[in-house]
Amino acid sequence: MDLFGSEVRRYRTLAGLSLAQLGEQIPYAPSTIGDIERGQSGCDRGFAEDCDRVLDTREALAHLHDGLFDGRSAAFPEYFAQWPEHESGAEVLRSYQTMLVDGLLQTPAYADVLLYGDQTKVQGRLDRQAILTREEPIPPRLVCLLPETVLWHRVGTAETMREQLLQLADAISPLVSVQIIPDGAPHSGHAGSFTIARLPGGELIAYCEGEPHGRVVDGRSEIERLNERFMDLSTYALPTDQSAALIRQTAEERWKS
C-alpha cells in the first residue's frame, strides 16, 4: 500500500503535476489522490490505469498494482483482505488478543507455526509490520493488551516462544505499548480478540475475531461497545514497565531451552 502510493507520487512529481492538476485529468479528487499517495486509502486497478495514461509510465503502475494487490488474496483470507488498508491508515490501533501475540508483533518463526509454513501468508503478515517503523506517514500508535496466559500458550518450540516473548518486550517504545493483564484478574475479555483503528479525522473501524471467521466492523454502536470493553480491560493491565519485566521473566523461566 505504501509502496504503491509512493510510486504514484514519484511519477506525478516527475511529470511536474500537482495533485489538483492530476485530478483534472483523471476522475479522482485531489484529496483522494493524496490519500492514496500517503497509503491511507486503497484504489482499484482503474486508478492505476488512469495514472499510467496521464503520467506516461508505460503501464508501470498497473503492473505494480497487480503485483501488490492481486497477491493479497493469497496472503490474506478474503474476510481479512481489507483490514491491512485500515490498519495502515490508522493513527491509533488498540488491540486485545485472547490467545496469541498480535500479528503486528509476531516473529517470523512464531508466525510460521501459526500459518502452517505457508510462506506467502507469513510474508504477508510480516509485511504488515512495516507500518510500525515507516517514516511517512507517521507510524500509528499501537496499544496492545494481552492476558498473561498468552505468554504461557505454546506456539512451536520453547526457543520460538522465548524469542517471541523477548521481541515482544523489546517492541515497547513511545509508539508501542504492550500491557499484560495478570492471570486471575476479574476482567471481562472472554468475548474474543479485537482491534480498533482510529483513522485520521476520528473515524473508528474495528476487526473482530469470531466464528466461523473474523469480520470488519464499522457500526457505531458495536464500535462503542468494543471501546468500552477495551477501556474496562485496560484497568486490569499492568503498566508497560511491569509488563515488560513479566514478559522477560516468563521468557527466561518458562521457555528456557
Backbone as CSV, one residue per row, in Angstrom:
resi,resn,N_x,N_y,N_z,CA_x,CA_y,CA_z,C_x,C_y,C_z
1,MET,0.835,-1.203,0.000,0.000,0.000,0.000,0.869,1.252,0.000
2,ASP,1.838,1.331,0.929,2.728,2.484,0.980,3.591,2.555,-0.263
3,LEU,4.055,1.387,-0.758,4.897,1.354,-1.950,4.131,1.867,-3.159
4,PHE,2.891,1.415,-3.339,2.117,1.859,-4.494,1.899,3.369,-4.432
5,GLY,1.503,3.878,-3.275,1.262,5.308,-3.140,2.512,6.138,-3.389
6,SER,3.653,5.657,-2.883,4.893,6.414,-3.084,5.292,6.443,-4.560
7,GLU,4.980,5.367,-5.285,5.289,5.342,-6.720,4.366,6.289,-7.503
8,VAL,3.101,6.356,-7.106,2.200,7.330,-7.739,2.750,8.745,-7.542
9,ARG,3.157,9.052,-6.312,3.712,10.377,-6.015,4.985,10.642,-6.819
10,ARG,5.831,9.617,-6.944,7.086,9.793,-7.676,6.822,10.096,-9.144
11,TYR,5.939,9.332,-9.766,5.635,9.563,-11.181,4.937,10.906,-11.384
12,ARG,4.058,11.269,-10.458,3.379,12.572,-10.586,4.378,13.713,-10.477
13,THR,5.315,13.594,-9.543,6.332,14.634,-9.370,7.220,14.727,-10.600
14,LEU,7.617,13.571,-11.149,8.439,13.570,-12.357,7.716,14.236,-13.525
15,ALA,6.389,14.086,-13.551,5.601,14.703,-14.621,5.352,16.185,-14.373
16,GLY,5.740,16.677,-13.206,5.575,18.094,-12.900,4.140,18.499,-12.632
17,LEU,3.318,17.562,-12.133,1.904,17.853,-11.890,1.624,17.935,-10.392
18,SER,0.781,18.874,-10.008,0.288,18.940,-8.629,-0.862,17.949,-8.487
19,LEU,-1.304,17.739,-7.254,-2.461,16.881,-7.036,-3.680,17.389,-7.795
20,ALA,-3.871,18.701,-7.758,-5.022,19.294,-8.433,-4.925,19.109,-9.949
21,GLN,-3.728,19.268,-10.490,-3.549,19.119,-11.937,-3.777,17.680,-12.383
22,LEU,-3.299,16.725,-11.592,-3.569,15.330,-11.939,-5.053,15.037,-11.810
23,GLY,-5.690,15.584,-10.764,-7.108,15.367,-10.563,-7.970,15.912,-11.696
24,GLU,-7.472,16.921,-12.402,-8.212,17.475,-13.540,-8.223,16.526,-14.732
25,GLN,-7.274,15.585,-14.753,-7.129,14.712,-15.926,-7.593,13.283,-15.690
26,ILE,-7.876,12.937,-14.443,-8.428,11.625,-14.135,-9.648,11.837,-13.238
27,PRO,-10.568,10.878,-13.195,-11.818,11.095,-12.434,-11.671,10.836,-10.935
28,TYR,-10.671,11.472,-10.314,-10.462,11.342,-8.873,-10.160,12.714,-8.288
29,ALA,-10.707,12.991,-7.107,-10.464,14.264,-6.437,-9.019,14.327,-5.946
30,PRO,-8.432,15.535,-5.899,-7.063,15.679,-5.378,-6.904,15.096,-3.975
31,SER,-7.922,15.252,-3.129,-7.827,14.703,-1.770,-7.733,13.182,-1.788
32,THR,-8.475,12.555,-2.712,-8.424,11.102,-2.831,-7.055,10.646,-3.315
33,ILE,-6.517,11.345,-4.297,-5.178,11.005,-4.803,-4.151,11.150,-3.686
34,GLY,-4.275,12.222,-2.904,-3.357,12.429,-1.786,-3.430,11.298,-0.777
35,ASP,-4.653,10.833,-0.465,-4.822,9.726,0.478,-4.165,8.455,-0.058
36,ILE,-4.305,8.205,-1.357,-3.689,7.021,-1.962,-2.165,7.139,-1.905
37,GLU,-1.636,8.315,-2.196,-0.186,8.504,-2.164,0.384,8.310,-0.762
38,ARG,-0.370,8.683,0.252,0.093,8.532,1.634,-0.181,7.148,2.209
39,GLY,-0.786,6.271,1.399,-1.097,4.937,1.875,-2.283,4.888,2.806
40,GLN,-3.134,5.922,2.786,-4.272,5.996,3.697,-5.569,5.549,3.044
41,SER,-5.509,5.188,1.767,-6.705,4.745,1.056,-6.308,3.754,-0.024
42,GLY,-7.157,2.768,-0.239,-6.923,1.831,-1.318,-7.449,2.378,-2.635
43,CYS,-7.256,1.623,-3.697,-7.761,2.043,-5.018,-7.924,0.814,-5.889
44,ASP,-8.746,0.941,-6.926,-8.895,-0.170,-7.855,-7.880,-0.044,-8.987
45,ARG,-7.852,-1.032,-9.848,-6.872,-1.023,-10.937,-7.121,0.121,-11.911
46,GLY,-8.377,0.560,-11.997,-8.688,1.659,-12.907,-7.923,2.925,-12.568
47,PHE,-7.730,3.182,-11.283,-6.943,4.351,-10.876,-5.525,4.235,-11.415
48,ALA,-4.914,3.057,-11.260,-3.555,2.850,-11.758,-3.496,3.046,-13.273
49,GLU,-4.499,2.535,-13.985,-4.516,2.676,-15.447,-4.650,4.137,-15.862
50,ASP,-5.501,4.890,-15.162,-5.663,6.314,-15.485,-4.371,7.077,-15.236
51,CYS,-3.695,6.770,-14.131,-2.425,7.440,-13.840,-1.364,7.067,-14.865
52,ASP,-1.323,5.805,-15.260,-0.368,5.381,-16.293,-0.562,6.189,-17.566
53,ARG,-1.824,6.397,-17.950,-2.120,7.124,-19.190,-1.656,8.572,-19.106
54,VAL,-1.980,9.241,-18.010,-1.667,10.668,-17.887,-0.185,10.893,-17.604
55,LEU,0.422,10.023,-16.811,1.805,10.225,-16.396,2.807,9.530,-17.303
56,ASP,2.312,8.835,-18.331,3.169,8.181,-19.333,4.176,7.241,-18.666
57,THR,3.657,6.296,-17.890,4.523,5.386,-17.123,4.753,4.049,-17.817
58,ARG,4.176,3.873,-19.032,4.288,2.598,-19.753,3.725,1.444,-18.915
59,GLU,2.576,1.696,-18.307,1.805,0.714,-17.533,2.514,0.243,-16.267
60,ALA,3.468,1.010,-15.781,4.217,0.609,-14.589,3.318,0.510,-13.359
61,LEU,2.394,1.466,-13.204,1.545,1.464,-12.005,0.523,0.333,-12.043
62,ALA,-0.007,0.030,-13.223,-0.954,-1.078,-13.328,-0.271,-2.399,-13.002
63,HIS,0.958,-2.578,-13.485,1.694,-3.813,-13.183,2.019,-3.892,-11.696
64,LEU,2.384,-2.759,-11.096,2.676,-2.745,-9.661,1.417,-3.064,-8.861
65,HIS,0.291,-2.489,-9.276,-0.986,-2.754,-8.610,-1.302,-4.249,-8.660
66,ASP,-1.095,-4.875,-9.819,-1.358,-6.306,-9.953,-0.489,-7.110,-8.994
67,GLY,0.789,-6.740,-8.935,1.713,-7.485,-8.089,1.406,-7.356,-6.615
68,LEU,1.010,-6.150,-6.193,0.761,-5.910,-4.776,-0.602,-6.404,-4.330
69,PHE,-1.625,-6.132,-5.124,-2.983,-6.358,-4.655,-3.598,-7.666,-5.131
70,ASP,-3.207,-8.167,-6.308,-3.729,-9.461,-6.720,-3.151,-10.561,-5.852
71,GLY,-1.928,-10.338,-5.336,-1.321,-11.321,-4.452,-1.911,-11.302,-3.058
72,ARG,-2.685,-10.276,-2.746,-3.248,-10.149,-1.406,-4.199,-11.294,-1.083
73,SER,-4.935,-11.773,-2.092,-5.868,-12.860,-1.822,-5.132,-14.110,-1.363
74,ALA,-3.887,-14.288,-1.831,-3.098,-15.431,-1.403,-2.516,-15.185,-0.010
75,ALA,-2.151,-13.940,0.281,-1.530,-13.618,1.557,-2.546,-13.550,2.691
76,PHE,-3.775,-13.120,2.391,-4.798,-12.939,3.423,-6.099,-13.592,2.990
77,PRO,-6.855,-14.163,3.928,-8.184,-14.667,3.589,-9.097,-13.508,3.200
78,GLU,-10.115,-13.812,2.417,-10.986,-12.767,1.871,-11.588,-11.886,2.957
79,TYR,-12.006,-12.487,4.079,-12.661,-11.704,5.121,-11.709,-10.745,5.825
80,PHE,-10.393,-10.946,5.649,-9.393,-10.100,6.300,-8.723,-9.136,5.324
81,ALA,-8.920,-9.360,4.027,-8.110,-8.698,2.998,-8.153,-7.174,3.059
82,GLN,-9.257,-6.583,3.494,-9.351,-5.126,3.536,-8.790,-4.534,4.825
83,TRP,-8.609,-5.365,5.851,-8.157,-4.818,7.125,-6.767,-4.184,7.061
84,PRO,-5.779,-4.765,6.373,-4.463,-4.115,6.321,-4.502,-2.680,5.809
85,GLU,-5.455,-2.344,4.939,-5.577,-0.967,4.465,-6.019,-0.048,5.604
86,HIS,-7.011,-0.485,6.377,-7.452,0.315,7.524,-6.329,0.429,8.550
87,GLU,-5.646,-0.669,8.775,-4.541,-0.728,9.729,-3.437,0.243,9.324
88,SER,-3.104,0.247,8.037,-2.039,1.108,7.536,-2.398,2.581,7.632
89,GLY,-3.686,2.895,7.487,-4.104,4.292,7.523,-4.432,4.813,8.906
90,ALA,-4.301,3.970,9.924,-4.712,4.350,11.278,-3.707,5.286,11.941
91,GLU,-4.227,6.144,12.816,-3.384,6.948,13.693,-3.137,6.232,15.015
92,VAL,-4.150,5.475,15.465,-4.041,4.711,16.707,-4.666,3.338,16.485
93,LEU,-4.014,2.292,16.998,-4.543,0.934,16.976,-4.614,0.433,18.412
94,ARG,-5.791,-0.034,18.824,-5.962,-0.608,20.156,-6.330,-2.082,19.983
95,SER,-5.480,-2.951,20.482,-5.623,-4.379,20.226,-5.760,-5.158,21.528
96,TYR,-6.718,-6.088,21.545,-6.822,-7.055,22.633,-6.841,-8.444,22.016
97,GLN,-5.899,-9.284,22.404,-5.786,-10.634,21.848,-5.899,-11.648,22.973
98,THR,-6.790,-12.608,22.820,-7.072,-13.540,23.913,-6.102,-14.706,24.001
99,MET,-5.528,-15.140,22.858,-4.739,-16.375,22.844,-3.332,-16.210,22.293
100,LEU,-3.125,-15.211,21.422,-1.875,-15.115,20.680,-1.328,-13.700,20.699
101,VAL,-0.050,-13.573,20.448,0.565,-12.264,20.261,-0.021,-11.626,19.008
102,ASP,-0.282,-10.332,19.051,-0.813,-9.609,17.895,0.091,-9.816,16.679
103,GLY,-0.519,-9.983,15.505,0.236,-10.221,14.284,1.264,-9.150,13.978
104,LEU,1.026,-7.915,14.398,1.969,-6.834,14.148,3.250,-6.982,14.978
105,LEU,3.229,-7.874,15.976,4.377,-8.026,16.866,4.937,-9.450,16.851
106,GLN,4.501,-10.265,15.902,4.960,-11.650,15.853,6.331,-11.779,15.189
107,THR,7.117,-12.733,15.658,8.376,-13.069,14.997,8.085,-13.955,13.786
108,PRO,9.032,-14.042,12.827,8.826,-14.938,11.681,8.581,-16.387,12.093
109,ALA,9.315,-16.876,13.092,9.163,-18.271,13.499,7.797,-18.524,14.125
110,TYR,7.316,-17.596,14.937,6.010,-17.712,15.590,4.910,-17.694,14.523
111,ALA,5.011,-16.762,13.576,4.016,-16.676,12.504,4.050,-17.924,11.625
112,ASP,5.247,-18.459,11.395,5.393,-19.639,10.546,4.623,-20.824,11.118
113,VAL,4.676,-20.994,12.436,3.943,-22.088,13.072,2.439,-21.869,12.937
114,LEU,1.988,-20.654,13.217,0.548,-20.366,13.180,-0.032,-20.512,11.782
115,LEU,0.784,-20.222,10.765,0.305,-20.250,9.379,0.760,-21.504,8.636
116,TYR,1.157,-22.527,9.404,1.495,-23.848,8.870,2.546,-23.795,7.764
117,GLY,3.480,-22.888,7.910,4.596,-22.821,6.974,4.275,-22.211,5.622
118,ASP,3.069,-21.674,5.440,2.710,-21.031,4.163,3.464,-19.714,4.052
119,GLN,4.525,-19.695,3.237,5.414,-18.544,3.208,4.763,-17.294,2.612
120,THR,3.792,-17.471,1.729,3.074,-16.306,1.202,2.307,-15.609,2.324
121,LYS,1.633,-16.413,3.147,0.871,-15.849,4.258,1.803,-15.281,5.342
122,VAL,2.898,-15.984,5.609,3.862,-15.484,6.598,4.415,-14.140,6.155
123,GLN,4.811,-14.036,4.889,5.370,-12.779,4.399,4.332,-11.668,4.426
124,GLY,3.088,-12.013,4.113,2.024,-11.017,4.188,1.872,-10.468,5.593
125,ARG,1.951,-11.348,6.585,1.850,-10.901,7.983,3.048,-10.034,8.372
126,LEU,4.240,-10.459,7.980,5.442,-9.685,8.317,5.460,-8.334,7.610
127,ASP,4.963,-8.297,6.370,4.914,-7.028,5.635,4.019,-6.016,6.334
128,ARG,2.961,-6.481,6.996,2.073,-5.565,7.720,2.826,-4.814,8.816
129,GLN,3.854,-5.437,9.362,4.576,-4.850,10.484,5.363,-3.598,10.097
130,ALA,5.560,-3.385,8.795,6.324,-2.222,8.336,5.672,-0.906,8.741
131,ILE,4.370,-0.911,9.029,3.709,0.343,9.401,4.248,0.884,10.722
132,LEU,4.833,0.013,11.550,5.312,0.448,12.863,6.675,1.131,12.797
133,THR,7.390,0.971,11.677,8.740,1.540,11.560,8.889,2.482,10.367
134,ARG,7.792,2.744,9.652,7.891,3.601,8.474,8.203,5.041,8.874
135,GLU,8.697,5.798,7.907,8.987,7.211,8.150,7.808,8.094,7.762
136,GLU,7.153,7.795,6.657,5.981,8.555,6.214,4.919,7.590,5.734
137,PRO,3.654,7.845,6.087,3.235,8.801,7.120,3.700,8.339,8.505
138,ILE,3.450,9.156,9.504,3.868,8.830,10.860,3.271,7.479,11.263
139,PRO,4.067,6.598,11.870,3.536,5.293,12.284,2.377,5.436,13.262
140,PRO,1.455,4.482,13.243,0.357,4.533,14.208,0.853,4.237,15.625
141,ARG,0.121,4.727,16.587,0.370,4.365,17.986,-0.345,3.051,18.233
142,LEU,0.390,2.034,18.693,-0.188,0.724,18.948,-0.270,0.479,20.450
143,VAL,-1.470,0.205,20.942,-1.692,-0.144,22.340,-2.229,-1.569,22.363
144,CYS,-1.462,-2.478,22.927,-1.808,-3.899,22.880,-1.994,-4.454,24.288
145,LEU,-3.157,-5.039,24.541,-3.447,-5.696,25.814,-3.433,-7.208,25.602
146,LEU,-2.734,-7.923,26.505,-2.655,-9.374,26.405,-2.872,-10.005,27.778
147,PRO,-3.729,-11.015,27.885,-3.797,-11.772,29.133,-2.459,-12.481,29.362
148,GLU,-2.103,-12.673,30.616,-0.843,-13.342,30.929,-0.785,-14.740,30.316
149,THR,-1.932,-15.375,30.137,-1.955,-16.733,29.589,-1.404,-16.796,28.162
150,VAL,-1.426,-15.670,27.431,-0.823,-15.646,26.091,0.666,-15.968,26.181
151,LEU,1.301,-15.537,27.265,2.727,-15.790,27.447,3.004,-17.258,27.735
152,TRP,1.982,-17.985,28.166,2.131,-19.405,28.507,1.705,-20.324,27.363
153,HIS,0.941,-19.790,26.416,0.364,-20.608,25.343,1.454,-20.955,24.327
154,ARG,1.840,-22.204,24.296,2.966,-22.640,23.463,2.618,-22.609,21.988
155,VAL,3.469,-21.947,21.222,3.389,-21.930,19.762,4.770,-22.341,19.254
156,GLY,4.880,-23.550,18.706,6.175,-24.028,18.243,7.051,-24.507,19.387
157,THR,8.343,-24.333,19.226,9.315,-24.816,20.208,9.475,-23.821,21.354
158,ALA,10.167,-24.281,22.393,10.473,-23.388,23.510,11.304,-22.208,23.024
159,GLU,12.229,-22.453,22.111,13.067,-21.368,21.588,12.226,-20.360,20.805
160,THR,11.228,-20.860,20.061,10.317,-19.950,19.336,9.587,-19.049,20.324
161,MET,9.113,-19.630,21.419,8.396,-18.845,22.419,9.320,-17.848,23.114
162,ARG,10.505,-18.284,23.459,11.448,-17.386,24.137,11.789,-16.196,23.238
163,GLU,12.084,-16.486,21.977,12.404,-15.421,21.030,11.229,-14.459,20.872
164,GLN,10.015,-15.033,20.794,8.830,-14.195,20.625,8.604,-13.284,21.822
165,LEU,8.735,-13.835,23.006,8.486,-13.025,24.193,9.544,-11.943,24.371
166,LEU,10.788,-12.262,24.098,11.835,-11.239,24.219,11.626,-10.132,23.188
167,GLN,11.215,-10.507,21.966,10.944,-9.475,20.963,9.737,-8.642,21.366
168,LEU,8.746,-9.275,21.973,7.558,-8.555,22.421,7.944,-7.496,23.449
169,ALA,8.803,-7.862,24.392,9.265,-6.890,25.388,10.093,-5.794,24.750
170,ASP,10.933,-6.166,23.788,11.785,-5.180,23.114,10.977,-4.197,22.270
171,ALA,9.779,-4.617,21.842,8.960,-3.770,20.964,8.391,-2.554,21.694
172,ILE,8.348,-2.600,23.018,7.764,-1.499,23.791,8.578,-0.226,23.575
173,SER,7.891,0.835,23.215,8.530,2.104,22.873,7.508,3.216,23.049
174,PRO,7.896,4.467,22.782,6.893,5.537,22.881,5.681,5.333,21.967
175,LEU,5.847,4.580,20.874,4.736,4.351,19.951,4.082,2.986,20.109
176,VAL,4.708,2.089,20.852,4.166,0.738,21.027,4.056,0.432,22.518
177,SER,2.834,0.205,22.967,2.576,-0.132,24.365,2.055,-1.560,24.432
178,VAL,2.721,-2.391,25.230,2.257,-3.756,25.470,1.993,-3.888,26.964
179,GLN,0.761,-4.201,27.327,0.391,-4.327,28.732,-0.237,-5.684,28.989
180,ILE,0.232,-6.326,30.053,-0.227,-7.670,30.396,-1.294,-7.598,31.486
181,ILE,-2.377,-8.346,31.271,-3.420,-8.492,32.285,-3.078,-9.738,33.093
182,PRO,-2.727,-9.583,34.369,-2.296,-10.742,35.165,-3.356,-11.829,35.221
183,ASP,-2.900,-13.069,35.257,-3.822,-14.188,35.377,-4.624,-14.063,36.673
184,GLY,-5.920,-14.269,36.568,-6.782,-14.171,37.741,-7.475,-12.837,37.885
185,ALA,-7.058,-11.836,37.109,-7.750,-10.540,37.168,-9.189,-10.715,36.699
186,PRO,-10.148,-10.072,37.375,-11.572,-10.292,37.049,-12.025,-9.491,35.828
187,HIS,-11.282,-9.657,34.733,-11.638,-8.876,33.538,-12.738,-9.579,32.750
188,SER,-13.296,-8.842,31.794,-14.425,-9.370,31.009,-14.043,-9.510,29.551
189,GLY,-12.872,-10.042,29.286,-12.379,-10.098,27.913,-12.547,-11.427,27.230
190,HIS,-13.471,-12.240,27.700,-13.596,-13.571,27.146,-14.440,-13.620,25.866
191,ALA,-14.903,-12.493,25.403,-15.762,-12.486,24.225,-14.979,-12.581,22.921
192,GLY,-13.647,-12.518,22.971,-12.865,-12.679,21.754,-11.918,-11.526,21.495
193,SER,-10.987,-11.768,20.585,-9.977,-10.771,20.231,-10.563,-9.708,19.313
194,PHE,-10.007,-8.504,19.394,-10.448,-7.432,18.507,-9.376,-6.349,18.443
195,THR,-9.428,-5.580,17.381,-8.552,-4.419,17.207,-9.393,-3.249,16.725
196,ILE,-9.216,-2.097,17.340,-9.929,-0.881,16.947,-8.923,0.074,16.308
197,ALA,-9.229,0.557,15.127,-8.373,1.524,14.428,-9.035,2.889,14.438
198,ARG,-8.294,3.905,14.871,-8.777,5.281,14.756,-8.090,5.910,13.567
199,LEU,-8.890,6.284,12.572,-8.378,6.832,11.333,-8.273,8.348,11.421
200,PRO,-7.524,8.973,10.510,-7.472,10.441,10.505,-8.874,11.033,10.416
201,GLY,-9.140,12.043,11.211,-10.468,12.622,11.264,-11.324,12.032,12.368
202,GLY,-10.808,11.001,13.050,-11.526,10.443,14.186,-12.410,9.254,13.896
203,GLU,-12.552,8.851,12.618,-13.393,7.698,12.291,-12.819,6.437,12.929
204,LEU,-13.696,5.580,13.432,-13.293,4.331,14.055,-13.790,3.144,13.244
205,ILE,-12.940,2.125,13.134,-13.322,0.875,12.481,-12.601,-0.240,13.226
206,ALA,-13.162,-1.423,13.236,-12.582,-2.493,14.040,-12.559,-3.803,13.275
207,TYR,-11.682,-4.688,13.731,-11.666,-6.061,13.244,-11.867,-6.973,14.441
208,CYS,-12.839,-7.876,14.342,-13.169,-8.778,15.442,-12.989,-10.228,15.004
209,GLU,-12.332,-11.011,15.862,-12.270,-12.451,15.634,-13.621,-13.059,15.974
210,GLY,-13.942,-14.174,15.338,-15.212,-14.821,15.628,-15.361,-16.106,14.841
211,GLU,-16.502,-16.742,14.982,-16.810,-17.978,14.259,-17.856,-17.692,13.195
212,PRO,-17.700,-18.213,11.963,-16.617,-19.099,11.540,-15.312,-18.383,11.201
213,HIS,-15.370,-17.048,11.133,-14.155,-16.295,10.826,-14.323,-14.861,11.308
214,GLY,-13.259,-14.081,11.232,-13.309,-12.692,11.667,-14.089,-11.807,10.710
215,ARG,-14.278,-10.556,11.120,-15.018,-9.614,10.278,-14.619,-8.186,10.622
216,VAL,-14.739,-7.312,9.638,-14.524,-5.884,9.831,-15.827,-5.270,10.323
217,VAL,-15.734,-4.421,11.343,-16.915,-3.825,11.984,-16.825,-2.311,11.876
218,ASP,-17.901,-1.665,11.406,-17.900,-0.204,11.360,-19.184,0.403,11.938
219,GLY,-20.052,-0.419,12.481,-21.279,0.098,13.089,-20.977,0.859,14.366
220,ARG,-21.592,2.026,14.517,-21.283,2.903,15.640,-21.535,2.250,16.990
221,SER,-22.664,1.594,17.168,-22.993,1.018,18.468,-22.033,-0.106,18.827
222,GLU,-21.662,-0.929,17.840,-20.740,-2.024,18.116,-19.344,-1.496,18.425
223,ILE,-18.916,-0.461,17.704,-17.618,0.151,17.978,-17.596,0.720,19.393
224,GLU,-18.678,1.360,19.803,-18.747,1.911,21.156,-18.635,0.814,22.204
225,ARG,-19.266,-0.330,21.960,-19.176,-1.445,22.903,-17.741,-1.974,22.984
226,LEU,-17.072,-2.046,21.841,-15.685,-2.505,21.833,-14.784,-1.518,22.572
227,ASN,-15.028,-0.231,22.365,-14.247,0.792,23.069,-14.418,0.663,24.574
228,GLU,-15.655,0.486,25.004,-15.924,0.331,26.430,-15.244,-0.921,26.984
229,ARG,-15.270,-2.004,26.204,-14.639,-3.235,26.650,-13.122,-3.055,26.766
230,PHE,-12.555,-2.352,25.785,-11.096,-2.130,25.830,-10.722,-1.304,27.058
231,MET,-11.486,-0.256,27.326,-11.193,0.580,28.494,-11.336,-0.214,29.783
232,ASP,-12.346,-1.095,29.842,-12.539,-1.927,31.024,-11.353,-2.878,31.203
233,LEU,-10.920,-3.503,30.123,-9.782,-4.411,30.174,-8.517,-3.697,30.621
234,SER,-8.325,-2.482,30.131,-7.087,-1.754,30.418,-6.946,-1.430,31.904
235,THR,-8.068,-1.356,32.632,-7.978,-1.036,34.060,-7.333,-2.164,34.854
236,TYR,-7.306,-3.383,34.296,-6.712,-4.529,34.978,-5.284,-4.811,34.521
237,ALA,-4.795,-4.055,33.532,-3.487,-4.331,32.952,-2.360,-3.684,33.753
238,LEU,-1.220,-4.353,33.780,-0.030,-3.801,34.412,0.532,-2.654,33.579
239,PRO,1.217,-1.691,34.197,1.914,-0.657,33.425,2.937,-1.308,32.496
240,THR,3.384,-0.568,31.480,4.270,-1.146,30.472,5.592,-1.626,31.063
241,ASP,6.152,-0.902,32.024,7.441,-1.337,32.566,7.294,-2.650,33.335
242,GLN,6.229,-2.775,34.118,5.991,-4.030,34.835,5.638,-5.158,33.863
243,SER,4.913,-4.812,32.805,4.562,-5.812,31.788,5.817,-6.337,31.107
244,ALA,6.733,-5.427,30.735,7.975,-5.846,30.088,8.776,-6.772,30.995
245,ALA,8.834,-6.442,32.283,9.567,-7.279,33.237,8.939,-8.669,33.340
246,LEU,7.595,-8.730,33.367,6.901,-10.014,33.457,7.126,-10.840,32.190
247,ILE,7.089,-10.179,31.036,7.309,-10.885,29.767,8.709,-11.498,29.741
248,ARG,9.708,-10.725,30.131,11.093,-11.225,30.132,11.269,-12.347,31.160
249,GLN,10.654,-12.185,32.312,10.753,-13.228,33.338,10.159,-14.534,32.830
250,THR,8.994,-14.443,32.177,8.346,-15.638,31.639,9.201,-16.279,30.547
251,ALA,9.792,-15.452,29.695,10.646,-15.976,28.626,11.812,-16.778,29.198
252,GLU,12.421,-16.239,30.240,13.623,-16.871,30.789,13.289,-18.067,31.680
253,GLU,12.187,-18.008,32.399,11.872,-19.079,33.350,11.028,-20.187,32.726
254,ARG,10.080,-19.822,31.903,9.160,-20.837,31.362,9.656,-21.419,30.037
255,TRP,10.366,-20.609,29.249,10.732,-21.039,27.895,12.229,-21.155,27.681
256,LYS,12.962,-21.317,28.748,14.405,-21.516,28.617,14.652,-22.901,28.037
257,SER,15.339,-22.957,26.901,15.540,-24.248,26.214,16.756,-24.987,26.745
